[in-house]
Each structure stands twice: as C-alpha cells, then as structure tokens.
C-alpha cells in the first residue's frame, strides 16, 4: 500500500474513529449536539466517502489490504437504519473497527 492508498485509508480510519468518539461523547452526555445533529451525520458521510475512495485505490493497486477493509461495508451500510438511541447502533458502529485495524496493519503490496 503506497502514497494515496495509504493516506486515504488513514483518513477513513481517522474519520471513523472521530465519529465513534463523537457518538460516544454524546451517548455519555459529555457533549450535547442537539443543536447540531448534522455534525455526526456529516462525519459519517465523510467516513463512507473516504472508505470508498480508499477501497477504489486499493483495488486499482491490487493491494491485499482491500480484502481486510471489505467487512466495513456491512456495518457502514446498516447503521443508518438502526436508531442511535439503541445499543444496536453502538454495536454496529464498533463492528467496523477490526476491519479498519486489519486494513491498516496489512502488509504492503500485492
């Protein structure tokens, strides 16, 4: 994994982590976003777009890290359908973490 692919994967993972931190802070009542709920949604969209861009770059390069990233598709696709006020939303969000970590730790190259 080189240059653009790696940068996009790092950016996608950082966006994912930021969104989890934001959601966790709101759930723990450490942060009140009631006046700006769109922020959590915007970071989610950023995560999806960056993850898709990273996946495309990894696919173009034929990088094996792509196969480690693929499992994030299920939770990222399903999470909008699960109420944020449920434990299911949290579990679904956290389900993507191992795939991001695995993709980042994948050996570089094909």
C-alpha positions, 0 to 999 in steps of 0.5 A: 500500500503506497502514497494515496492508498495509504493516506486515504485509508488513514483518513477513513480510519481517522474519520471513523474513529472521530465519529465513534468518539463523537457518538460516544461523547454524546451517548455519555452526555459529555457533549450535547449536539442537539443543536447540531445533529448534522455534525455526526451525520456529516462525519459519517458521510465523510467516513463512507466517502473516504472508505470508498475512495480508499477501497477504489485505490486499493483495488486499482493497486491490487493491494491485499489490504482491500480484502481486510477493509471489505467487512466495513461495508456491512456495518457502514451500510446498516447503521443508518437504519438502526436508531442511535438511541439503541445499543444496536447502533453502538454495536454496529458502529464498533463492528467496523473497527477490526476491519479498519485495524486489519486494513491498516496493519496489512502488509504492503503490496500485492 
